[in-house]
Amino acid sequence: MLRVPLWRRTGRVGPAINALILLAIALVAAMTWRAVSGGADPAAAAEQTATVDTGNVTATVSASGNVEAASTVEASFEGAGGTLTHVYVKKGDRIRKGQLLASIDRTSALQDLTLAQAQLQSAQASYAAVADGRTSAEVAQDNLSVASAQQSVRSAQTSLAQSRASYALTKRQQDAAVARAERQLADATGAEAKSAARQALVQAREQRATSLLQARQQVTQQEEQVASARLQLRSTQAQVAVSAQGATDDELANARSQVTSAQVGVQQAQQALDQTVLRAPAAGTVTAVNGTVGGSSSGSGSTDAASDSGSSGLVTITATGTLEVTAYVAEADIGDVEVGQTATVTLSASDTEVTGTVTSVDTVETVTNNVVEYGVTVRLDKTKGVRLGATSQLTVNTGEKENVTRVSSSALTTIGDRTTATVLQDDGTTQTVQVDVGLQGDTTTEVLSGLSPGDTVVLPEQADSATDGFSFPAGGPGGAVVSGPGR
């Protein structure tokens, strides 16, 4: 027969059940009071509180990066360039501004300067003859001018002959190299050998074309020099022929123009000679040398380039006098970072700290693995003992308040725009108060109102690893956590 419990039959809860419920309520209340008041363990209670005091509040943002040079200079020969005859530096050398880096063949530049100086002397003599009228000394001078112009023609012809001989020699050598490659291809057996021989033949033909083009250009240049020298000779001869007729205003003006033109020619020739040597445009460390003796030089000039760009000059110089660190800061923190803020750079290898200043903050984001970051560059205040590429930790001081009321940031609870703290009273009870805050630092927060120095606030209690039961919030938001019995 089905038995119905007494309390169902009577409609009342039995005394035993009532006693169990009252016991559970009493147990929960006792454990709640123990958690709030600290129970019998004063040390545990001390760990759950903090005291409001007066002091400094500092906020920082941290990131990691590497030491880099603030600027890099690419040094190259100006003008037409030429064949490298000397390279005076190597990678890793520390150099000063104006130091000799490299030089190119200056034979042609010297010849051009000599010719230009002779032309200037001739033009000056011609002007004197036109201005003063002919004398026996002037006749001799005219003859000297003609002789000088004739010597210029002979010099140019000699250079032309040398260029043509050089072209012929180059052609014979390159033709022989191509012929050897063709024979090797014809004699090659096997697919691999034929492929290698065919490639060698292609390279030999390309080398011949390049070498012949350079030699032919030199011949063309010398032919132009011969034509110019002959033209100057005819001009000098014509001037001598008419000098006895007396000078007119037009003739004097023309003579002066010839002198001016010759002076410009000397200046240009001197500049071309000066451009046969390359000097350091800035002090620093050589990080790349892109040329060897016997090779050609670049005529691109010297240009500033970013430290992370590819080397485009003959010699790349890293200006180590100014160093900086670029690190990437998370999107949540970048709003606190501004140009001009101070920073501390800690070198990871030695734990050395170097001060610096924020010089730039990127306005365009960098996305890495779906994480949005912004670049922050800090220029170091000193460079002694700091090596390029050194790994470093960057800490930017984004805010600091001195001698203000402060409290541990973990004692505050913020929901929406309302911040509260739980104050422990002298009698052991707690009270939740609203707090107005200022600067939020790394570990402490500035208190504007709501708390006073000396107040004791309750820290949110960490979960008790020895208890696997339930917990109750105490004192409202931000209050202590009370553990209860498991169920």
PAMARVEX-162273 format. One record per residue (C-alpha): residue number from 0; z, x, y; chain; residue in three letters. Coordinates in steps of 0.25 Angstrom, whole numbers. Layout:
<sites>
{site NUM; {Z; X; Y}; A; ALA}
...
</sites>
This chain:
<sites>
{site 0; {0; 0; 0}; A; MET}
{site 1; {-4; 5; 14}; A; LEU}
{site 2; {9; 10; 22}; A; ARG}
{site 3; {9; 7; 37}; A; VAL}
{site 4; {17; 18; 45}; A; PRO}
{site 5; {30; 12; 51}; A; LEU}
{site 6; {26; 14; 65}; A; TRP}
{site 7; {13; 7; 63}; A; ARG}
{site 8; {20; -5; 57}; A; ARG}
{site 9; {31; -5; 68}; A; THR}
{site 10; {22; -2; 79}; A; GLY}
{site 11; {32; 9; 84}; A; ARG}
{site 12; {31; 25; 83}; A; VAL}
{site 13; {42; 30; 74}; A; GLY}
{site 14; {53; 39; 79}; A; PRO}
{site 15; {48; 51; 72}; A; ALA}
{site 16; {34; 50; 78}; A; ILE}
{site 17; {41; 49; 92}; A; ASN}
{site 18; {49; 61; 90}; A; ALA}
{site 19; {37; 69; 86}; A; LEU}
{site 20; {30; 65; 99}; A; ILE}
{site 21; {42; 68; 107}; A; LEU}
{site 22; {43; 82; 101}; A; LEU}
{site 23; {29; 86; 103}; A; ALA}
{site 24; {30; 82; 118}; A; ILE}
{site 25; {43; 90; 120}; A; ALA}
{site 26; {36; 102; 113}; A; LEU}
{site 27; {24; 101; 122}; A; VAL}
{site 28; {32; 100; 135}; A; ALA}
{site 29; {41; 111; 131}; A; ALA}
{site 30; {29; 121; 128}; A; MET}
{site 31; {23; 116; 141}; A; THR}
{site 32; {35; 119; 149}; A; TRP}
{site 33; {36; 133; 142}; A; ARG}
{site 34; {22; 136; 146}; A; ALA}
{site 35; {24; 132; 161}; A; VAL}
{site 36; {37; 139; 163}; A; SER}
{site 37; {35; 151; 155}; A; GLY}
{site 38; {44; 147; 143}; A; GLY}
{site 39; {53; 158; 138}; A; ALA}
{site 40; {44; 169; 140}; A; ASP}
{site 41; {45; 174; 155}; A; PRO}
{site 42; {34; 185; 153}; A; ALA}
{site 43; {24; 175; 148}; A; ALA}
{site 44; {27; 166; 160}; A; ALA}
{site 45; {25; 179; 169}; A; ALA}
{site 46; {12; 181; 163}; A; GLU}
{site 47; {7; 167; 167}; A; GLN}
{site 48; {11; 169; 182}; A; THR}
{site 49; {6; 176; 194}; A; ALA}
{site 50; {12; 179; 208}; A; THR}
{site 51; {5; 176; 221}; A; VAL}
{site 52; {5; 188; 230}; A; ASP}
{site 53; {-1; 195; 242}; A; THR}
{site 54; {-12; 206; 240}; A; GLY}
{site 55; {-27; 209; 240}; A; ASN}
{site 56; {-37; 201; 233}; A; VAL}
{site 57; {-50; 208; 229}; A; THR}
{site 58; {-63; 202; 223}; A; ALA}
{site 59; {-74; 211; 217}; A; THR}
{site 60; {-87; 209; 209}; A; VAL}
{site 61; {-90; 219; 198}; A; SER}
{site 62; {-103; 223; 192}; A; ALA}
{site 63; {-109; 236; 185}; A; SER}
{site 64; {-121; 244; 189}; A; GLY}
{site 65; {-126; 259; 190}; A; ASN}
{site 66; {-126; 269; 201}; A; VAL}
{site 67; {-140; 270; 207}; A; GLU}
{site 68; {-146; 277; 219}; A; ALA}
{site 69; {-148; 269; 232}; A; ALA}
{site 70; {-162; 275; 234}; A; SER}
{site 71; {-173; 283; 227}; A; THR}
{site 72; {-184; 291; 234}; A; VAL}
{site 73; {-198; 293; 228}; A; GLU}
{site 74; {-204; 306; 233}; A; ALA}
{site 75; {-219; 309; 232}; A; SER}
{site 76; {-229; 318; 239}; A; PHE}
{site 77; {-236; 312; 251}; A; GLU}
{site 78; {-250; 313; 254}; A; GLY}
{site 79; {-261; 316; 244}; A; ALA}
{site 80; {-252; 323; 234}; A; GLY}
{site 81; {-257; 333; 225}; A; GLY}
{site 82; {-254; 342; 213}; A; THR}
{site 83; {-239; 345; 211}; A; LEU}
{site 84; {-236; 360; 211}; A; THR}
{site 85; {-221; 360; 211}; A; HIS}
{site 86; {-210; 350; 208}; A; VAL}
{site 87; {-197; 355; 213}; A; TYR}
{site 88; {-187; 345; 208}; A; VAL}
{site 89; {-183; 338; 195}; A; LYS}
{site 90; {-176; 325; 190}; A; LYS}
{site 91; {-161; 326; 193}; A; GLY}
{site 92; {-162; 336; 205}; A; ASP}
{site 93; {-154; 333; 217}; A; ARG}
{site 94; {-162; 335; 230}; A; ILE}
{site 95; {-161; 335; 245}; A; ARG}
{site 96; {-170; 328; 255}; A; LYS}
{site 97; {-182; 337; 258}; A; GLY}
{site 98; {-181; 345; 246}; A; GLN}
{site 99; {-194; 350; 240}; A; LEU}
{site 100; {-198; 341; 228}; A; LEU}
{site 101; {-212; 345; 224}; A; ALA}
{site 102; {-225; 351; 230}; A; SER}
{site 103; {-240; 349; 227}; A; ILE}
{site 104; {-252; 358; 228}; A; ASP}
{site 105; {-254; 362; 243}; A; ARG}
{site 106; {-267; 370; 242}; A; THR}
{site 107; {-276; 359; 248}; A; SER}
{site 108; {-266; 355; 259}; A; ALA}
{site 109; {-265; 370; 263}; A; LEU}
{site 110; {-280; 371; 264}; A; GLN}
{site 111; {-281; 358; 272}; A; ASP}
{site 112; {-270; 363; 282}; A; LEU}
{site 113; {-277; 376; 284}; A; THR}
{site 114; {-290; 369; 287}; A; LEU}
{site 115; {-283; 359; 297}; A; ALA}
{site 116; {-277; 371; 304}; A; GLN}
{site 117; {-290; 378; 305}; A; ALA}
{site 118; {-297; 365; 310}; A; GLN}
{site 119; {-286; 364; 321}; A; LEU}
{site 120; {-288; 378; 326}; A; GLN}
{site 121; {-303; 376; 327}; A; SER}
{site 122; {-301; 363; 334}; A; ALA}
{site 123; {-291; 370; 344}; A; GLN}
{site 124; {-301; 381; 346}; A; ALA}
{site 125; {-312; 371; 349}; A; SER}
{site 126; {-304; 363; 359}; A; TYR}
{site 127; {-301; 376; 366}; A; ALA}
{site 128; {-315; 380; 367}; A; ALA}
{site 129; {-320; 366; 372}; A; VAL}
{site 130; {-309; 366; 383}; A; ALA}
{site 131; {-310; 380; 388}; A; ASP}
{site 132; {-325; 383; 386}; A; GLY}
{site 133; {-331; 394; 377}; A; ARG}
{site 134; {-327; 409; 379}; A; THR}
{site 135; {-329; 420; 369}; A; SER}
{site 136; {-315; 418; 363}; A; ALA}
{site 137; {-319; 403; 362}; A; GLU}
{site 138; {-332; 407; 355}; A; VAL}
{site 139; {-324; 415; 345}; A; ALA}
{site 140; {-315; 403; 343}; A; GLN}
{site 141; {-326; 394; 340}; A; ASP}
{site 142; {-331; 404; 330}; A; ASN}
{site 143; {-318; 404; 324}; A; LEU}
{site 144; {-318; 389; 323}; A; SER}
{site 145; {-331; 389; 316}; A; VAL}
{site 146; {-326; 400; 307}; A; ALA}
{site 147; {-313; 392; 304}; A; SER}
{site 148; {-321; 379; 301}; A; ALA}
{site 149; {-330; 387; 292}; A; GLN}
{site 150; {-318; 393; 284}; A; GLN}
{site 151; {-313; 379; 283}; A; SER}
{site 152; {-326; 375; 276}; A; VAL}
{site 153; {-326; 387; 267}; A; ARG}
{site 154; {-311; 384; 263}; A; SER}
{site 155; {-315; 370; 260}; A; ALA}
{site 156; {-327; 374; 252}; A; GLN}
{site 157; {-318; 384; 244}; A; THR}
{site 158; {-308; 372; 241}; A; SER}
{site 159; {-320; 363; 237}; A; LEU}
{site 160; {-325; 374; 227}; A; ALA}
{site 161; {-312; 376; 221}; A; GLN}
{site 162; {-310; 361; 219}; A; SER}
{site 163; {-324; 360; 213}; A; ARG}
{site 164; {-321; 371; 204}; A; ALA}
{site 165; {-308; 364; 200}; A; SER}
{site 166; {-315; 352; 197}; A; TYR}
{site 167; {-325; 359; 188}; A; ALA}
{site 168; {-314; 366; 181}; A; LEU}
{site 169; {-306; 353; 179}; A; THR}
{site 170; {-319; 346; 174}; A; LYS}
{site 171; {-321; 357; 164}; A; ARG}
{site 172; {-307; 356; 159}; A; GLN}
{site 173; {-306; 341; 158}; A; GLN}
{site 174; {-320; 340; 151}; A; ASP}
{site 175; {-315; 351; 141}; A; ALA}
{site 176; {-303; 342; 138}; A; ALA}
{site 177; {-311; 330; 136}; A; VAL}
{site 178; {-320; 337; 127}; A; ALA}
{site 179; {-309; 342; 119}; A; ARG}
{site 180; {-303; 328; 118}; A; ALA}
{site 181; {-317; 323; 114}; A; GLU}
{site 182; {-318; 334; 103}; A; ARG}
{site 183; {-304; 330; 98}; A; GLN}
{site 184; {-308; 316; 97}; A; LEU}
{site 185; {-321; 319; 89}; A; ALA}
{site 186; {-313; 328; 80}; A; ASP}
{site 187; {-301; 319; 78}; A; ALA}
{site 188; {-300; 312; 64}; A; THR}
{site 189; {-291; 300; 61}; A; GLY}
{site 190; {-288; 288; 69}; A; ALA}
{site 191; {-276; 294; 75}; A; GLU}
{site 192; {-282; 307; 79}; A; ALA}
{site 193; {-294; 300; 85}; A; LYS}
{site 194; {-285; 291; 93}; A; SER}
{site 195; {-277; 303; 99}; A; ALA}
{site 196; {-290; 311; 102}; A; ALA}
{site 197; {-296; 299; 109}; A; ARG}
{site 198; {-284; 297; 117}; A; GLN}
{site 199; {-284; 312; 121}; A; ALA}
{site 200; {-299; 311; 125}; A; LEU}
{site 201; {-295; 299; 134}; A; VAL}
{site 202; {-284; 307; 141}; A; GLN}
{site 203; {-293; 319; 142}; A; ALA}
{site 204; {-304; 311; 149}; A; ARG}
{site 205; {-294; 304; 158}; A; GLU}
{site 206; {-288; 318; 162}; A; GLN}
{site 207; {-302; 323; 165}; A; ARG}
{site 208; {-305; 311; 174}; A; ALA}
{site 209; {-292; 313; 182}; A; THR}
{site 210; {-293; 328; 183}; A; SER}
{site 211; {-308; 327; 188}; A; LEU}
{site 212; {-305; 316; 198}; A; LEU}
{site 213; {-294; 325; 204}; A; GLN}
{site 214; {-303; 337; 204}; A; ALA}
{site 215; {-314; 329; 210}; A; ARG}
{site 216; {-305; 324; 221}; A; GLN}
{site 217; {-301; 338; 225}; A; GLN}
{site 218; {-316; 342; 226}; A; VAL}
{site 219; {-319; 330; 235}; A; THR}
{site 220; {-307; 333; 244}; A; GLN}
{site 221; {-312; 347; 245}; A; GLN}
{site 222; {-326; 343; 248}; A; GLU}
{site 223; {-321; 334; 259}; A; GLU}
{site 224; {-314; 346; 265}; A; GLN}
{site 225; {-327; 354; 265}; A; VAL}
{site 226; {-334; 343; 272}; A; ALA}
{site 227; {-323; 343; 282}; A; SER}
{site 228; {-323; 358; 284}; A; ALA}
{site 229; {-338; 358; 286}; A; ARG}
{site 230; {-337; 346; 296}; A; LEU}
{site 231; {-326; 354; 304}; A; GLN}
{site 232; {-335; 366; 304}; A; LEU}
{site 233; {-347; 359; 309}; A; ARG}
{site 234; {-338; 353; 320}; A; SER}
{site 235; {-332; 367; 324}; A; THR}
{site 236; {-346; 372; 324}; A; GLN}
{site 237; {-351; 361; 333}; A; ALA}
{site 238; {-339; 363; 343}; A; GLN}
{site 239; {-342; 378; 344}; A; VAL}
{site 240; {-357; 375; 347}; A; ALA}
{site 241; {-354; 366; 359}; A; VAL}
{site 242; {-342; 373; 364}; A; SER}
{site 243; {-350; 381; 374}; A; ALA}
{site 244; {-356; 369; 381}; A; GLN}
{site 245; {-342; 366; 388}; A; GLY}
{site 246; {-332; 355; 385}; A; ALA}
{site 247; {-333; 341; 389}; A; THR}
{site 248; {-322; 331; 389}; A; ASP}
{site 249; {-326; 325; 376}; A; ASP}
{site 250; {-327; 339; 370}; A; GLU}
{site 251; {-313; 342; 374}; A; LEU}
{site 252; {-308; 329; 369}; A; ALA}
{site 253; {-315; 331; 356}; A; ASN}
{site 254; {-309; 345; 355}; A; ALA}
{site 255; {-295; 340; 357}; A; ARG}
{site 256; {-298; 329; 346}; A; SER}
{site 257; {-302; 340; 337}; A; GLN}
{site 258; {-289; 348; 339}; A; VAL}
{site 259; {-281; 335; 337}; A; THR}
{site 260; {-288; 332; 324}; A; SER}
{site 261; {-286; 346; 319}; A; ALA}
{site 262; {-271; 345; 322}; A; GLN}
{site 263; {-270; 332; 314}; A; VAL}
{site 264; {-277; 339; 303}; A; GLY}
{site 265; {-267; 350; 303}; A; VAL}
{site 266; {-256; 340; 303}; A; GLN}
{site 267; {-262; 332; 291}; A; GLN}
{site 268; {-264; 345; 283}; A; ALA}
{site 269; {-250; 350; 286}; A; GLN}
{site 270; {-244; 336; 281}; A; GLN}
{site 271; {-253; 337; 269}; A; ALA}
{site 272; {-247; 351; 266}; A; LEU}
{site 273; {-233; 346; 268}; A; ASP}
{site 274; {-235; 335; 258}; A; GLN}
{site 275; {-238; 345; 247}; A; THR}
{site 276; {-222; 346; 246}; A; VAL}
{site 277; {-213; 334; 242}; A; LEU}
{site 278; {-199; 334; 248}; A; ARG}
{site 279; {-187; 325; 245}; A; ALA}
{site 280; {-186; 313; 254}; A; PRO}
{site 281; {-172; 311; 251}; A; ALA}
{site 282; {-160; 318; 244}; A; ALA}
{site 283; {-156; 314; 230}; A; GLY}
{site 284; {-159; 316; 215}; A; THR}
{site 285; {-172; 317; 209}; A; VAL}
{site 286; {-174; 306; 198}; A; THR}
{site 287; {-188; 308; 195}; A; ALA}
{site 288; {-200; 318; 196}; A; VAL}
{site 289; {-214; 312; 193}; A; ASN}
{site 290; {-223; 324; 194}; A; GLY}
{site 291; {-225; 338; 188}; A; THR}
{site 292; {-232; 350; 193}; A; VAL}
{site 293; {-247; 349; 192}; A; GLY}
{site 294; {-247; 334; 192}; A; GLY}
{site 295; {-251; 326; 204}; A; SER}
{site 296; {-241; 321; 215}; A; SER}
{site 297; {-240; 307; 220}; A; SER}
{site 298; {-244; 304; 235}; A; GLY}
{site 299; {-235; 291; 236}; A; SER}
{site 300; {-225; 297; 246}; A; GLY}
{site 301; {-210; 295; 246}; A; SER}
{site 302; {-205; 281; 244}; A; THR}
{site 303; {-191; 275; 242}; A; ASP}
{site 304; {-189; 267; 229}; A; ALA}
{site 305; {-178; 260; 223}; A; ALA}
{site 306; {-169; 268; 213}; A; SER}
{site 307; {-174; 259; 201}; A; ASP}
{site 308; {-189; 260; 204}; A; SER}
{site 309; {-198; 269; 196}; A; GLY}
{site 310; {-201; 283; 202}; A; SER}
{site 311; {-214; 283; 210}; A; SER}
{site 312; {-213; 296; 217}; A; GLY}
{site 313; {-215; 311; 213}; A; LEU}
{site 314; {-200; 313; 214}; A; VAL}
{site 315; {-189; 302; 214}; A; THR}
{site 316; {-176; 305; 222}; A; ILE}
{site 317; {-164; 297; 220}; A; THR}
{site 318; {-155; 297; 232}; A; ALA}
{site 319; {-141; 299; 226}; A; THR}
{site 320; {-135; 299; 240}; A; GLY}
{site 321; {-133; 284; 239}; A; THR}
{site 322; {-129; 277; 226}; A; LEU}
{site 323; {-127; 263; 223}; A; GLU}
{site 324; {-124; 253; 211}; A; VAL}
{site 325; {-131; 240; 209}; A; THR}
{site 326; {-124; 230; 200}; A; ALA}
{site 327; {-127; 216; 196}; A; TYR}
{site 328; {-116; 205; 200}; A; VAL}
{site 329; {-115; 192; 193}; A; ALA}
{site 330; {-120; 179; 201}; A; GLU}
{site 331; {-106; 174; 202}; A; ALA}
{site 332; {-101; 186; 209}; A; ASP}
{site 333; {-112; 190; 218}; A; ILE}
{site 334; {-108; 180; 229}; A; GLY}
{site 335; {-96; 189; 232}; A; ASP}
{site 336; {-104; 202; 234}; A; VAL}
{site 337; {-109; 206; 247}; A; GLU}
{site 338; {-116; 218; 254}; A; VAL}
{site 339; {-105; 227; 260}; A; GLY}
{site 340; {-94; 225; 250}; A; GLN}
{site 341; {-87; 237; 245}; A; THR}
{site 342; {-88; 240; 230}; A; ALA}
{site 343; {-82; 250; 220}; A; THR}
{site 344; {-92; 257; 210}; A; VAL}
{site 345; {-85; 262; 197}; A; THR}
{site 346; {-93; 272; 189}; A; LEU}
{site 347; {-91; 268; 175}; A; SER}
{site 348; {-91; 283; 169}; A; ALA}
{site 349; {-80; 288; 178}; A; SER}
{site 350; {-73; 276; 184}; A; ASP}
{site 351; {-76; 282; 197}; A; THR}
{site 352; {-76; 272; 208}; A; GLU}
{site 353; {-85; 273; 220}; A; VAL}
{site 354; {-85; 263; 232}; A; THR}
{site 355; {-98; 257; 237}; A; GLY}
{site 356; {-103; 245; 246}; A; THR}
{site 357; {-112; 234; 242}; A; VAL}
{site 358; {-126; 236; 248}; A; THR}
{site 359; {-134; 225; 242}; A; SER}
{site 360; {-133; 212; 234}; A; VAL}
{site 361; {-145; 206; 227}; A; ASP}
{site 362; {-149; 192; 232}; A; THR}
{site 363; {-158; 190; 220}; A; VAL}
{site 364; {-152; 189; 206}; A; GLU}
{site 365; {-154; 197; 194}; A; THR}
{site 366; {-154; 189; 181}; A; VAL}
{site 367; {-150; 197; 168}; A; THR}
{site 368; {-148; 190; 155}; A; ASN}
{site 369; {-147; 176; 163}; A; ASN}
{site 370; {-136; 182; 172}; A; VAL}
{site 371; {-138; 182; 187}; A; VAL}
{site 372; {-133; 194; 194}; A; GLU}
{site 373; {-136; 200; 208}; A; TYR}
{site 374; {-137; 215; 211}; A; GLY}
{site 375; {-126; 222; 220}; A; VAL}
{site 376; {-128; 236; 225}; A; THR}
{site 377; {-117; 245; 229}; A; VAL}
{site 378; {-119; 258; 237}; A; ARG}
{site 379; {-109; 269; 233}; A; LEU}
{site 380; {-101; 275; 244}; A; ASP}
{site 381; {-101; 289; 237}; A; LYS}
{site 382; {-111; 295; 227}; A; THR}
{site 383; {-104; 308; 223}; A; LYS}
{site 384; {-101; 308; 208}; A; GLY}
{site 385; {-109; 295; 206}; A; VAL}
{site 386; {-121; 296; 197}; A; ARG}
{site 387; {-134; 288; 196}; A; LEU}
{site 388; {-134; 278; 186}; A; GLY}
{site 389; {-119; 278; 184}; A; ALA}
{site 390; {-113; 265; 178}; A; THR}
{site 391; {-103; 258; 187}; A; SER}
{site 392; {-95; 246; 190}; A; GLN}
{site 393; {-97; 239; 203}; A; LEU}
{site 394; {-85; 232; 210}; A; THR}
{site 395; {-88; 225; 223}; A; VAL}
{site 396; {-77; 220; 232}; A; ASN}
{site 397; {-81; 206; 236}; A; THR}
{site 398; {-68; 202; 243}; A; GLY}
{site 399; {-54; 207; 246}; A; GLU}
{site 400; {-42; 201; 253}; A; LYS}
{site 401; {-30; 209; 257}; A; GLU}
{site 402; {-15; 205; 257}; A; ASN}
{site 403; {-18; 190; 254}; A; VAL}
{site 404; {-10; 180; 245}; A; THR}
{site 405; {-16; 181; 231}; A; ARG}
{site 406; {-14; 176; 217}; A; VAL}
{site 407; {-20; 179; 203}; A; SER}
{site 408; {-33; 172; 202}; A; SER}
{site 409; {-30; 168; 188}; A; SER}
{site 410; {-18; 159; 194}; A; ALA}
{site 411; {-28; 150; 201}; A; LEU}
{site 412; {-36; 139; 196}; A; THR}
{site 413; {-48; 133; 203}; A; THR}
{site 414; {-54; 120; 200}; A; ILE}
{site 415; {-66; 116; 210}; A; GLY}
{site 416; {-61; 121; 224}; A; ASP}
{site 417; {-46; 119; 220}; A; ARG}
{site 418; {-38; 131; 216}; A; THR}
{site 419; {-24; 130; 211}; A; THR}
{site 420; {-13; 139; 206}; A; ALA}
{site 421; {0; 135; 198}; A; THR}
{site 422; {13; 140; 205}; A; VAL}
{site 423; {25; 143; 196}; A; LEU}
{site 424; {38; 137; 204}; A; GLN}
{site 425; {51; 144; 203}; A; ASP}
{site 426; {57; 133; 194}; A; ASP}
{site 427; {46; 136; 184}; A; GLY}
{site 428; {37; 124; 187}; A; THR}
{site 429; {22; 125; 192}; A; THR}
{site 430; {14; 120; 203}; A; GLN}
{site 431; {-1; 119; 205}; A; THR}
{site 432; {-5; 123; 219}; A; VAL}
{site 433; {-18; 123; 226}; A; GLN}
{site 434; {-22; 137; 231}; A; VAL}
{site 435; {-32; 141; 242}; A; ASP}
{site 436; {-39; 154; 238}; A; VAL}
{site 437; {-47; 165; 245}; A; GLY}
{site 438; {-53; 178; 239}; A; LEU}
{site 439; {-54; 177; 224}; A; GLN}
{site 440; {-52; 191; 219}; A; GLY}
{site 441; {-53; 198; 206}; A; ASP}
{site 442; {-39; 195; 201}; A; THR}
{site 443; {-32; 188; 213}; A; THR}
{site 444; {-36; 177; 223}; A; THR}
{site 445; {-32; 176; 237}; A; GLU}
{site 446; {-23; 164; 240}; A; VAL}
{site 447; {-25; 157; 253}; A; LEU}
{site 448; {-15; 145; 251}; A; SER}
{site 449; {-7; 138; 240}; A; GLY}
{site 450; {0; 151; 235}; A; LEU}
{site 451; {10; 161; 241}; A; SER}
{site 452; {14; 175; 238}; A; PRO}
{site 453; {25; 175; 227}; A; GLY}
{site 454; {20; 162; 221}; A; ASP}
{site 455; {20; 162; 206}; A; THR}
{site 456; {7; 156; 200}; A; VAL}
{site 457; {5; 152; 185}; A; VAL}
{site 458; {-7; 159; 178}; A; LEU}
{site 459; {-15; 151; 168}; A; PRO}
{site 460; {-9; 154; 155}; A; GLU}
{site 461; {-18; 161; 144}; A; GLN}
{site 462; {-20; 154; 131}; A; ALA}
{site 463; {-8; 158; 121}; A; ASP}
{site 464; {-15; 164; 109}; A; SER}
{site 465; {-2; 161; 101}; A; ALA}
{site 466; {-3; 146; 103}; A; THR}
{site 467; {-14; 138; 97}; A; ASP}
{site 468; {-10; 125; 103}; A; GLY}
{site 469; {-14; 117; 115}; A; PHE}
{site 470; {-11; 120; 130}; A; SER}
{site 471; {-8; 112; 143}; A; PHE}
{site 472; {-12; 115; 157}; A; PRO}
{site 473; {1; 117; 166}; A; ALA}
{site 474; {2; 116; 181}; A; GLY}
{site 475; {-12; 110; 183}; A; GLY}
{site 476; {-25; 118; 184}; A; PRO}
{site 477; {-22; 133; 183}; A; GLY}
{site 478; {-8; 131; 177}; A; GLY}
{site 479; {-2; 137; 165}; A; ALA}
{site 480; {-6; 134; 151}; A; VAL}
{site 481; {4; 128; 141}; A; VAL}
{site 482; {2; 130; 126}; A; SER}
{site 483; {7; 119; 117}; A; GLY}
{site 484; {8; 118; 102}; A; PRO}
{site 485; {-4; 117; 93}; A; GLY}
{site 486; {-8; 104; 86}; A; ARG}
</sites>
